Amino acid sequence: MKAPALKTQGAHGLELPSAWVQRWSGLVANSGVVLDVACGHGRHARWFYSRNHRLVAVDRSLEAIESIAIPAHACEAVVADIENGPWPFAGRQFAAVVVTNYLWRPLLPTLLDSLAPGGVLIYETFAQGNETVGKPSRPDFLLRPGELLALCRGLRVVAFEDGFEAATPAQAARFVQRIAAVREAADMATDPAASSGPPEPARRRPLRYSLL
């Protein structure tokens, strides 16, 4: 479910990309196709387009999709209700899957299956505790402690954060959880079943953990 909008800089279509997405976008293969899930008005699609990536952007809002100012040859913009309808990218995989301020738990395994060998998951959304400082406050919108780490147990976790961020002039105080993780190409090549389930725990690499 899409979390209620944060107070951010700029009007719709001009919001700044997430600092977390910017920080870890360098992990994405050059010219790789990036899937922007629940893309809204395309702040992250525009960021990756500026870095010479092709985009696939999906949102249930036609108005939001129509506002994305990226040439059609570089951005496949799809209007779809990914919570109540079929996954529009069945059988496709991407160099990166990017998700911010959105959580629909039944979709999480599909997002992992959408990572190509070497693909990067960059995920950031609200976490438990946020109900003490504002909205979103419903459990459906809030990640449980360590939930993204558990989701990515079959990937190489590059960075993970889980904690509280104080208010800034551009953003309300919030509890947030973030991860950047890579599906190892070697794992996919040596284990044909990897796309249908996580690799054995022994294949995990050391991760870097930081608390906000």
C-alpha positions, 0 to 999 in steps of 0.5 A: 500500500502506498503510504501517505505523502511525506512533506517533501521539497517541491511540487508534484513532479519536482520532488527530490529523489531519496538520498538512499536511492541516490547513494546506492544507484551506483550499484546498478549495471550501466544502462540496465533497466530499472523498475520503479514500483509505485513510482508516483510522479517519477522522481526516481525514474527521472534520477535514473534517466539522468544516469542513462538508464532505461525505465519501467515505471508502474503506478495505479494513478493515471495522472501520476504516470502521465506526469512523468516527463521522460521520453517514451523510448526511455520509459515504459510507463504502466498504469496498473493496480498491482495490489488487486490485479495481475503483476504486469511484468510476469517473466521479466527481470530488471537490473534494479527494483526501486521502491520507496514509501510503499509496502504491499507484503504479498508483492515482496516475493515477486519483487525479488523474482524480478531481479536479474542476476546481478540486479539490485534491490533498493527499498526504503519505507516507514517502519514500526515506531512511526505511529508514535510521531505521525502518519502512516500509523497503520501496521499495514504501512509499517515494516516490522523490525528486521523485516527487510533483512529477512526478505533479503536473506538470499541476497548480498546485503550491501547496506541496511538501516532501521531507526528514527530520523529527526525532523528537518525543514523538508521532512517530518520526523519518521521511523524508516527502514532501508536496504540495498541488496544484490542478487549475486550473478554467480548464485543464479548461475550455479543454482537454477532454483535460485529464482524460486527461493533463497539460496542456502544460508552459507552463500550469504556474504557479510553485510554492513549494518548501520542504525540511524 
